[in-house]
Amino acid sequence: MNCKKVIVTGAYGAIGKAISEGIARKGYALTLVGRDEQKLKKLSETLIRKVESAEVGYYALDLSRKVEVEDFANHWQGPLDILINNAAATPVTRMETPEGIELQFATNVLGYMWMMEFFHPFMKGREDARIVNVASYWAGDLDLEDLEFHKRKYNNDMAYRQSKQANRMLTGVWGEKLKDQNIAVLAAHPGDVNSKLSNNLGYGGWESPAQGAATPLFCALDESLRGVTSKYVEKKRITPCHFFNDKAASEKLFEICCRY
């Protein structure tokens, strides 16, 4: 069996659990990532019970902190075939990390950025390496002059929309940068699921977690997307993304993120 190695961040959220189960059912070696070690342990035990011969491990860290992401990379053993960046935070009030970075930007944007930065070297030379950034159609409001809401009044919905726009823009940049290394980078809109994240934003959801996970799993696993990069996918279809077209703003965002 071709036992690919896969990392899923935000693994114990509603959609994260469904993504993780989908990966486990493929027979791949799965590493669950999130902040709460007890929730990670519980999920790993659940998957091992539900999925015959599942190979599941976990690593607890705070993705909003670069030092912890780097430490995770330093402890990583062996190659990596698939990275699914799914973790997200939607705090109702403006919060900061211990380093003084606005929490939603640090988790939803820089967390993706740091995972790609530190883990793409493990993906070099793999036959079908893919990075999937779980983004959203609910995207916009990005202000390159105020990414941390120092000038604007903080609104968690606006901050979330900004972070999802940033995810899509950075997908385009990373896709171009990693193309020569045969590492594909895709952004995916998951389904609309009733979750802690959506509740924090004042929304519910009408799709099941499995339906919500379907498009991220499609991006990670489907043979039709082998070698396809720098694309945005909704409902298992490649969808035009006007954020990709603004190359100058995307590169500027990338440069700003590199400064953190």
C-alpha positions as protocol buffer text, in pm:
chain_id: "A"
residue {
  index: 1
  type: MET
  ca { x: 0 y: 0 z: 0 }
}
residue {
  index: 2
  type: ASN
  ca { x: 124 y: 348 z: -87 }
}
residue {
  index: 3
  type: CYS
  ca { x: 117 y: 499 z: 260 }
}
residue {
  index: 4
  type: LYS
  ca { x: 126 y: 870 z: 201 }
}
residue {
  index: 5
  type: LYS
  ca { x: 186 y: 1104 z: 494 }
}
residue {
  index: 6
  type: VAL
  ca { x: -75 y: 1370 z: 558 }
}
residue {
  index: 7
  type: ILE
  ca { x: -110 y: 1660 z: 803 }
}
residue {
  index: 8
  type: VAL
  ca { x: -450 y: 1812 z: 881 }
}
residue {
  index: 9
  type: THR
  ca { x: -460 y: 2128 z: 1093 }
}
residue {
  index: 10
  type: GLY
  ca { x: -771 y: 2228 z: 1284 }
}
residue {
  index: 11
  type: ALA
  ca { x: -838 y: 1856 z: 1295 }
}
residue {
  index: 12
  type: TYR
  ca { x: -1101 y: 1839 z: 1570 }
}
residue {
  index: 13
  type: GLY
  ca { x: -1338 y: 2106 z: 1439 }
}
residue {
  index: 14
  type: ALA
  ca { x: -1657 y: 1996 z: 1264 }
}
residue {
  index: 15
  type: ILE
  ca { x: -1510 y: 2002 z: 914 }
}
residue {
  index: 16
  type: GLY
  ca { x: -1164 y: 1903 z: 1035 }
}
residue {
  index: 17
  type: LYS
  ca { x: -1298 y: 1579 z: 1182 }
}
residue {
  index: 18
  type: ALA
  ca { x: -1468 y: 1488 z: 856 }
}
residue {
  index: 19
  type: ILE
  ca { x: -1155 y: 1570 z: 654 }
}
residue {
  index: 20
  type: SER
  ca { x: -946 y: 1361 z: 892 }
}
residue {
  index: 21
  type: GLU
  ca { x: -1181 y: 1064 z: 864 }
}
residue {
  index: 22
  type: GLY
  ca { x: -1171 y: 1087 z: 485 }
}
residue {
  index: 23
  type: ILE
  ca { x: -792 y: 1079 z: 489 }
}
residue {
  index: 24
  type: ALA
  ca { x: -784 y: 790 z: 738 }
}
residue {
  index: 25
  type: ARG
  ca { x: -1018 y: 588 z: 517 }
}
residue {
  index: 26
  type: LYS
  ca { x: -768 y: 621 z: 231 }
}
residue {
  index: 27
  type: GLY
  ca { x: -519 y: 430 z: 443 }
}
residue {
  index: 28
  type: TYR
  ca { x: -275 y: 719 z: 464 }
}
residue {
  index: 29
  type: ALA
  ca { x: -60 y: 798 z: 768 }
}
residue {
  index: 30
  type: LEU
  ca { x: -242 y: 1090 z: 927 }
}
residue {
  index: 31
  type: THR
  ca { x: -114 y: 1348 z: 1175 }
}
residue {
  index: 32
  type: LEU
  ca { x: -381 y: 1556 z: 1347 }
}
residue {
  index: 33
  type: VAL
  ca { x: -285 y: 1909 z: 1452 }
}
residue {
  index: 34
  type: GLY
  ca { x: -459 y: 2149 z: 1690 }
}
residue {
  index: 35
  type: ARG
  ca { x: -416 y: 2330 z: 2019 }
}
residue {
  index: 36
  type: ASP
  ca { x: -601 y: 2096 z: 2254 }
}
residue {
  index: 37
  type: GLU
  ca { x: -406 y: 1776 z: 2314 }
}
residue {
  index: 38
  type: GLN
  ca { x: -697 y: 1598 z: 2482 }
}
residue {
  index: 39
  type: LYS
  ca { x: -927 y: 1664 z: 2185 }
}
residue {
  index: 40
  type: LEU
  ca { x: -656 y: 1542 z: 1947 }
}
residue {
  index: 41
  type: LYS
  ca { x: -609 y: 1226 z: 2153 }
}
residue {
  index: 42
  type: LYS
  ca { x: -984 y: 1161 z: 2162 }
}
residue {
  index: 43
  type: LEU
  ca { x: -1017 y: 1212 z: 1786 }
}
residue {
  index: 44
  type: SER
  ca { x: -722 y: 984 z: 1710 }
}
residue {
  index: 45
  type: GLU
  ca { x: -875 y: 708 z: 1927 }
}
residue {
  index: 46
  type: THR
  ca { x: -1213 y: 755 z: 1758 }
}
residue {
  index: 47
  type: LEU
  ca { x: -1061 y: 727 z: 1410 }
}
residue {
  index: 48
  type: ILE
  ca { x: -862 y: 418 z: 1505 }
}
residue {
  index: 49
  type: ARG
  ca { x: -1185 y: 255 z: 1629 }
}
residue {
  index: 50
  type: LYS
  ca { x: -1389 y: 356 z: 1325 }
}
residue {
  index: 51
  type: VAL
  ca { x: -1136 y: 294 z: 1049 }
}
residue {
  index: 52
  type: GLU
  ca { x: -974 y: -47 z: 1022 }
}
residue {
  index: 53
  type: SER
  ca { x: -591 y: -30 z: 1020 }
}
residue {
  index: 54
  type: ALA
  ca { x: -596 y: 351 z: 1053 }
}
residue {
  index: 55
  type: GLU
  ca { x: -255 y: 502 z: 1120 }
}
residue {
  index: 56
  type: VAL
  ca { x: -322 y: 818 z: 1320 }
}
residue {
  index: 57
  type: GLY
  ca { x: -95 y: 1036 z: 1531 }
}
residue {
  index: 58
  type: TYR
  ca { x: -126 y: 1389 z: 1661 }
}
residue {
  index: 59
  type: TYR
  ca { x: 77 y: 1694 z: 1754 }
}
residue {
  index: 60
  type: ALA
  ca { x: -52 y: 1973 z: 1979 }
}
residue {
  index: 61
  type: LEU
  ca { x: 55 y: 2327 z: 1897 }
}
residue {
  index: 62
  type: ASP
  ca { x: -79 y: 2679 z: 1859 }
}
residue {
  index: 63
  type: LEU
  ca { x: -70 y: 2766 z: 1490 }
}
residue {
  index: 64
  type: SER
  ca { x: -86 y: 3137 z: 1570 }
}
residue {
  index: 65
  type: ARG
  ca { x: 271 y: 3115 z: 1705 }
}
residue {
  index: 66
  type: LYS
  ca { x: 556 y: 3080 z: 1457 }
}
residue {
  index: 67
  type: VAL
  ca { x: 791 y: 2932 z: 1716 }
}
residue {
  index: 68
  type: GLU
  ca { x: 553 y: 2641 z: 1775 }
}
residue {
  index: 69
  type: VAL
  ca { x: 507 y: 2571 z: 1403 }
}
residue {
  index: 70
  type: GLU
  ca { x: 882 y: 2573 z: 1353 }
}
residue {
  index: 71
  type: ASP
  ca { x: 928 y: 2339 z: 1650 }
}
residue {
  index: 72
  type: PHE
  ca { x: 673 y: 2099 z: 1496 }
}
residue {
  index: 73
  type: ALA
  ca { x: 868 y: 2101 z: 1169 }
}
residue {
  index: 74
  type: ASN
  ca { x: 1190 y: 2032 z: 1357 }
}
residue {
  index: 75
  type: HIS
  ca { x: 1029 y: 1722 z: 1509 }
}
residue {
  index: 76
  type: TRP
  ca { x: 876 y: 1597 z: 1183 }
}
residue {
  index: 77
  type: GLN
  ca { x: 1001 y: 1257 z: 1072 }
}
residue {
  index: 78
  type: GLY
  ca { x: 1027 y: 1169 z: 705 }
}
residue {
  index: 79
  type: PRO
  ca { x: 851 y: 1307 z: 397 }
}
residue {
  index: 80
  type: LEU
  ca { x: 510 y: 1474 z: 360 }
}
residue {
  index: 81
  type: ASP
  ca { x: 268 y: 1418 z: 74 }
}
residue {
  index: 82
  type: ILE
  ca { x: -39 y: 1624 z: 162 }
}
residue {
  index: 83
  type: LEU
  ca { x: -78 y: 1929 z: 386 }
}
residue {
  index: 84
  type: ILE
  ca { x: -433 y: 2045 z: 457 }
}
residue {
  index: 85
  type: ASN
  ca { x: -442 y: 2388 z: 622 }
}
residue {
  index: 86
  type: ASN
  ca { x: -784 y: 2394 z: 783 }
}
residue {
  index: 87
  type: ALA
  ca { x: -738 y: 2562 z: 1125 }
}
residue {
  index: 88
  type: ALA
  ca { x: -923 y: 2888 z: 1184 }
}
residue {
  index: 89
  type: ALA
  ca { x: -1019 y: 3116 z: 1471 }
}
residue {
  index: 90
  type: THR
  ca { x: -1304 y: 3368 z: 1483 }
}
residue {
  index: 91
  type: PRO
  ca { x: -1277 y: 3542 z: 1821 }
}
residue {
  index: 92
  type: VAL
  ca { x: -1568 y: 3775 z: 1887 }
}
residue {
  index: 93
  type: THR
  ca { x: -1344 y: 4043 z: 2036 }
}
residue {
  index: 94
  type: ARG
  ca { x: -1001 y: 4152 z: 1916 }
}
residue {
  index: 95
  type: MET
  ca { x: -733 y: 3937 z: 2079 }
}
residue {
  index: 96
  type: GLU
  ca { x: -358 y: 3914 z: 2038 }
}
residue {
  index: 97
  type: THR
  ca { x: -101 y: 3636 z: 2053 }
}
residue {
  index: 98
  type: PRO
  ca { x: 183 y: 3656 z: 2309 }
}
residue {
  index: 99
  type: GLU
  ca { x: 387 y: 3812 z: 2028 }
}
residue {
  index: 100
  type: GLY
  ca { x: 129 y: 4092 z: 1995 }
}
residue {
  index: 101
  type: ILE
  ca { x: -25 y: 3981 z: 1662 }
}
residue {
  index: 102
  type: GLU
  ca { x: -402 y: 4002 z: 1614 }
}
residue {
  index: 103
  type: LEU
  ca { x: -520 y: 3647 z: 1675 }
}
residue {
  index: 104
  type: GLN
  ca { x: -742 y: 3585 z: 1374 }
}
residue {
  index: 105
  type: PHE
  ca { x: -477 y: 3710 z: 1130 }
}
residue {
  index: 106
  type: ALA
  ca { x: -209 y: 3510 z: 1311 }
}
residue {
  index: 107
  type: THR
  ca { x: -410 y: 3186 z: 1305 }
}
residue {
  index: 108
  type: ASN
  ca { x: -599 y: 3200 z: 977 }
}
residue {
  index: 109
  type: VAL
  ca { x: -332 y: 3364 z: 760 }
}
residue {
  index: 110
  type: LEU
  ca { x: 11 y: 3341 z: 919 }
}
residue {
  index: 111
  type: GLY
  ca { x: -58 y: 2989 z: 1047 }
}
residue {
  index: 112
  type: TYR
  ca { x: -117 y: 2875 z: 686 }
}
residue {
  index: 113
  type: MET
  ca { x: 187 y: 3073 z: 573 }
}
residue {
  index: 114
  type: TRP
  ca { x: 418 y: 2922 z: 835 }
}
residue {
  index: 115
  type: MET
  ca { x: 297 y: 2567 z: 773 }
}
residue {
  index: 116
  type: MET
  ca { x: 371 y: 2606 z: 401 }
}
residue {
  index: 117
  type: GLU
  ca { x: 705 y: 2771 z: 472 }
}
residue {
  index: 118
  type: PHE
  ca { x: 834 y: 2507 z: 713 }
}
residue {
  index: 119
  type: PHE
  ca { x: 678 y: 2194 z: 562 }
}
residue {
  index: 120
  type: HIS
  ca { x: 711 y: 2234 z: 187 }
}
residue {
  index: 121
  type: PRO
  ca { x: 1076 y: 2114 z: 199 }
}
residue {
  index: 122
  type: PHE
  ca { x: 945 y: 1774 z: 316 }
}
residue {
  index: 123
  type: MET
  ca { x: 725 y: 1757 z: 4 }
}
residue {
  index: 124
  type: LYS
  ca { x: 1003 y: 1796 z: -252 }
}
residue {
  index: 125
  type: GLY
  ca { x: 1040 y: 1495 z: -477 }
}
residue {
  index: 126
  type: ARG
  ca { x: 709 y: 1337 z: -382 }
}
residue {
  index: 127
  type: GLU
  ca { x: 507 y: 1195 z: -669 }
}
residue {
  index: 128
  type: ASP
  ca { x: 186 y: 1393 z: -613 }
}
residue {
  index: 129
  type: ALA
  ca { x: 249 y: 1648 z: -339 }
}
residue {
  index: 130
  type: ARG
  ca { x: -41 y: 1880 z: -260 }
}
residue {
  index: 131
  type: ILE
  ca { x: -113 y: 2167 z: -25 }
}
residue {
  index: 132
  type: VAL
  ca { x: -482 y: 2243 z: 30 }
}
residue {
  index: 133
  type: ASN
  ca { x: -574 y: 2573 z: 192 }
}
residue {
  index: 134
  type: VAL
  ca { x: -929 y: 2566 z: 323 }
}
residue {
  index: 135
  type: ALA
  ca { x: -1053 y: 2913 z: 232 }
}
residue {
  index: 136
  type: SER
  ca { x: -1408 y: 3032 z: 162 }
}
residue {
  index: 137
  type: TYR
  ca { x: -1635 y: 3203 z: -85 }
}
residue {
  index: 138
  type: TRP
  ca { x: -1700 y: 3436 z: 211 }
}
residue {
  index: 139
  type: ALA
  ca { x: -1393 y: 3647 z: 131 }
}
residue {
  index: 140
  type: GLY
  ca { x: -1313 y: 4016 z: 97 }
}
residue {
  index: 141
  type: ASP
  ca { x: -1243 y: 4332 z: 301 }
}
residue {
  index: 142
  type: LEU
  ca { x: -865 y: 4283 z: 290 }
}
residue {
  index: 143
  type: ASP
  ca { x: -676 y: 4600 z: 382 }
}
residue {
  index: 144
  type: LEU
  ca { x: -302 y: 4572 z: 325 }
}
residue {
  index: 145
  type: GLU
  ca { x: -249 y: 4881 z: 538 }
}
residue {
  index: 146
  type: ASP
  ca { x: -445 y: 4746 z: 835 }
}
residue {
  index: 147
  type: LEU
  ca { x: -424 y: 4366 z: 841 }
}
residue {
  index: 148
  type: GLU
  ca { x: -439 y: 4357 z: 1221 }
}
residue {
  index: 149
  type: PHE
  ca { x: -726 y: 4603 z: 1274 }
}
residue {
  index: 150
  type: HIS
  ca { x: -522 y: 4872 z: 1442 }
}
residue {
  index: 151
  type: LYS
  ca { x: -703 y: 5145 z: 1245 }
}
residue {
  index: 152
  type: ARG
  ca { x: -1038 y: 4982 z: 1172 }
}
residue {
  index: 153
  type: LYS
  ca { x: -1283 y: 4885 z: 1443 }
}
residue {
  index: 154
  type: TYR
  ca { x: -1247 y: 4511 z: 1489 }
}
residue {
  index: 155
  type: ASN
  ca { x: -1531 y: 4301 z: 1354 }
}
residue {
  index: 156
  type: ASN
  ca { x: -1479 y: 3926 z: 1358 }
}
residue {
  index: 157
  type: ASP
  ca { x: -1683 y: 3870 z: 1042 }
}
residue {
  index: 158
  type: MET
  ca { x: -1481 y: 4132 z: 854 }
}
residue {
  index: 159
  type: ALA
  ca { x: -1158 y: 3987 z: 993 }
}
residue {
  index: 160
  type: TYR
  ca { x: -1266 y: 3639 z: 884 }
}
residue {
  index: 161
  type: ARG
  ca { x: -1353 y: 3755 z: 532 }
}
residue {
  index: 162
  type: GLN
  ca { x: -1016 y: 3927 z: 511 }
}
residue {
  index: 163
  type: SER
  ca { x: -835 y: 3612 z: 623 }
}
residue {
  index: 164
  type: LYS
  ca { x: -1012 y: 3397 z: 364 }
}
residue {
  index: 165
  type: GLN
  ca { x: -927 y: 3644 z: 88 }
}
residue {
  index: 166
  type: ALA
  ca { x: -566 y: 3630 z: 207 }
}
residue {
  index: 167
  type: ASN
  ca { x: -573 y: 3248 z: 199 }
}
residue {
  index: 168
  type: ARG
  ca { x: -682 y: 3257 z: -163 }
}
residue {
  index: 169
  type: MET
  ca { x: -426 y: 3521 z: -263 }
}
residue {
  index: 170
  type: LEU
  ca { x: -141 y: 3337 z: -91 }
}
residue {
  index: 171
  type: THR
  ca { x: -250 y: 3012 z: -259 }
}
residue {
  index: 172
  type: GLY
  ca { x: -181 y: 3177 z: -593 }
}
residue {
  index: 173
  type: VAL
  ca { x: 158 y: 3306 z: -483 }
}
residue {
  index: 174
  type: TRP
  ca { x: 272 y: 2980 z: -326 }
}
residue {
  index: 175
  type: GLY
  ca { x: 145 y: 2783 z: -626 }
}
residue {
  index: 176
  type: GLU
  ca { x: 374 y: 2980 z: -854 }
}
residue {
  index: 177
  type: LYS
  ca { x: 669 y: 2960 z: -616 }
}
residue {
  index: 178
  type: LEU
  ca { x: 641 y: 2583 z: -571 }
}
residue {
  index: 179
  type: LYS
  ca { x: 550 y: 2492 z: -930 }
}
residue {
  index: 180
  type: ASP
  ca { x: 908 y: 2401 z: -1021 }
}
residue {
  index: 181
  type: GLN
  ca { x: 919 y: 2165 z: -722 }
}
residue {
  index: 182
  type: ASN
  ca { x: 604 y: 1985 z: -843 }
}
residue {
  index: 183
  type: ILE
  ca { x: 411 y: 2082 z: -528 }
}
residue {
  index: 184
  type: ALA
  ca { x: 54 y: 2177 z: -612 }
}
residue {
  index: 185
  type: VAL
  ca { x: -124 y: 2442 z: -405 }
}
residue {
  index: 186
  type: LEU
  ca { x: -505 y: 2469 z: -411 }
}
residue {
  index: 187
  type: ALA
  ca { x: -763 y: 2673 z: -220 }
}
residue {
  index: 188
  type: ALA
  ca { x: -1098 y: 2513 z: -137 }
}
residue {
  index: 189
  type: HIS
  ca { x: -1431 y: 2644 z: -18 }
}
residue {
  index: 190
  type: PRO
  ca { x: -1581 y: 2388 z: 224 }
}
residue {
  index: 191
  type: GLY
  ca { x: -1952 y: 2347 z: 265 }
}
residue {
  index: 192
  type: ASP
  ca { x: -2165 y: 2558 z: 496 }
}
residue {
  index: 193
  type: VAL
  ca { x: -2159 y: 2360 z: 820 }
}
residue {
  index: 194
  type: ASN
  ca { x: -2303 y: 2449 z: 1158 }
}
residue {
  index: 195
  type: SER
  ca { x: -1986 y: 2479 z: 1366 }
}
residue {
  index: 196
  type: LYS
  ca { x: -1825 y: 2677 z: 1646 }
}
residue {
  index: 197
  type: LEU
  ca { x: -1654 y: 2890 z: 1382 }
}
residue {
  index: 198
  type: SER
  ca { x: -1974 y: 2976 z: 1195 }
}
residue {
  index: 199
  type: ASN
  ca { x: -2164 y: 3031 z: 1521 }
}
residue {
  index: 200
  type: ASN
  ca { x: -1900 y: 3285 z: 1631 }
}
residue {
  index: 201
  type: LEU
  ca { x: -1972 y: 3471 z: 1309 }
}
residue {
  index: 202
  type: GLY
  ca { x: -2345 y: 3465 z: 1374 }
}
residue {
  index: 203
  type: TYR
  ca { x: -2431 y: 3195 z: 1122 }
}
residue {
  index: 204
  type: GLY
  ca { x: -2554 y: 2840 z: 1131 }
}
residue {
  index: 205
  type: GLY
  ca { x: -2518 y: 2595 z: 845 }
}
residue {
  index: 206
  type: TRP
  ca { x: -2726 y: 2349 z: 646 }
}
residue {
  index: 207
  type: GLU
  ca { x: -2470 y: 2095 z: 529 }
}
residue {
  index: 208
  type: SER
  ca { x: -2330 y: 1799 z: 719 }
}
residue {
  index: 209
  type: PRO
  ca { x: -1962 y: 1793 z: 818 }
}
residue {
  index: 210
  type: ALA
  ca { x: -1907 y: 1523 z: 553 }
}
residue {
  index: 211
  type: GLN
  ca { x: -2057 y: 1750 z: 288 }
}
residue {
  index: 212
  type: GLY
  ca { x: -1842 y: 2034 z: 417 }
}
residue {
  index: 213
  type: ALA
  ca { x: -1529 y: 1823 z: 389 }
}
residue {
  index: 214
  type: ALA
  ca { x: -1604 y: 1696 z: 38 }
}
residue {
  index: 215
  type: THR
  ca { x: -1432 y: 1971 z: -159 }
}
residue {
  index: 216
  type: PRO
  ca { x: -1115 y: 1990 z: 56 }
}
residue {
  index: 217
  type: LEU
  ca { x: -1088 y: 1611 z: 26 }
}
residue {
  index: 218
  type: PHE
  ca { x: -1146 y: 1635 z: -349 }
}
residue {
  index: 219
  type: CYS
  ca { x: -856 y: 1882 z: -372 }
}
residue {
  index: 220
  type: ALA
  ca { x: -633 y: 1658 z: -162 }
}
residue {
  index: 221
  type: LEU
  ca { x: -712 y: 1322 z: -319 }
}
residue {
  index: 222
  type: ASP
  ca { x: -878 y: 1332 z: -659 }
}
residue {
  index: 223
  type: GLU
  ca { x: -671 y: 1207 z: -952 }
}
residue {
  index: 224
  type: SER
  ca { x: -824 y: 1465 z: -1186 }
}
residue {
  index: 225
  type: LEU
  ca { x: -634 y: 1738 z: -998 }
}
residue {
  index: 226
  type: ARG
  ca { x: -293 y: 1574 z: -1019 }
}
residue {
  index: 227
  type: GLY
  ca { x: -47 y: 1848 z: -1115 }
}
residue {
  index: 228
  type: VAL
  ca { x: -311 y: 2122 z: -1102 }
}
residue {
  index: 229
  type: THR
  ca { x: -195 y: 2423 z: -902 }
}
residue {
  index: 230
  type: SER
  ca { x: -284 y: 2783 z: -816 }
}
residue {
  index: 231
  type: LYS
  ca { x: -658 y: 2716 z: -844 }
}
residue {
  index: 232
  type: TYR
  ca { x: -964 y: 2787 z: -631 }
}
residue {
  index: 233
  type: VAL
  ca { x: -1223 y: 2508 z: -600 }
}
residue {
  index: 234
  type: GLU
  ca { x: -1591 y: 2527 z: -499 }
}
residue {
  index: 235
  type: LYS
  ca { x: -1832 y: 2231 z: -500 }
}
residue {
  index: 236
  type: LYS
  ca { x: -1557 y: 2012 z: -653 }
}
residue {
  index: 237
  type: ARG
  ca { x: -1521 y: 2249 z: -948 }
}
residue {
  index: 238
  type: ILE
  ca { x: -1233 y: 2479 z: -1035 }
}
residue {
  index: 239
  type: THR
  ca { x: -1384 y: 2826 z: -1005 }
}
residue {
  index: 240
  type: PRO
  ca { x: -1249 y: 3161 z: -1128 }
}
residue {
  index: 241
  type: CYS
  ca { x: -1093 y: 3363 z: -847 }
}
residue {
  index: 242
  type: HIS
  ca { x: -1050 y: 3733 z: -913 }
}
residue {
  index: 243
  type: PHE
  ca { x: -819 y: 3762 z: -611 }
}
residue {
  index: 244
  type: PHE
  ca { x: -561 y: 3555 z: -801 }
}
residue {
  index: 245
  type: ASN
  ca { x: -561 y: 3815 z: -1078 }
}
residue {
  index: 246
  type: ASP
  ca { x: -427 y: 4093 z: -855 }
}
residue {
  index: 247
  type: LYS
  ca { x: -65 y: 3979 z: -868 }
}
residue {
  index: 248
  type: ALA
  ca { x: 76 y: 4300 z: -723 }
}
residue {
  index: 249
  type: ALA
  ca { x: -147 y: 4292 z: -414 }
}
residue {
  index: 250
  type: SER
  ca { x: -87 y: 3920 z: -368 }
}
residue {
  index: 251
  type: GLU
  ca { x: 290 y: 3963 z: -379 }
}
residue {
  index: 252
  type: LYS
  ca { x: 269 y: 4256 z: -138 }
}
residue {
  index: 253
  type: LEU
  ca { x: 62 y: 4045 z: 103 }
}
residue {
  index: 254
  type: PHE
  ca { x: 320 y: 3766 z: 74 }
}
residue {
  index: 255
  type: GLU
  ca { x: 603 y: 4009 z: 149 }
}
residue {
  index: 256
  type: ILE
  ca { x: 419 y: 4149 z: 451 }
}
residue {
  index: 257
  type: CYS
  ca { x: 356 y: 3799 z: 586 }
}
residue {
  index: 258
  type: CYS
  ca { x: 725 y: 3712 z: 541 }
}
residue {
  index: 259
  type: ARG
  ca { x: 814 y: 3993 z: 782 }
}
residue {
  index: 260
  type: TYR
  ca { x: 640 y: 3821 z: 1073 }
}
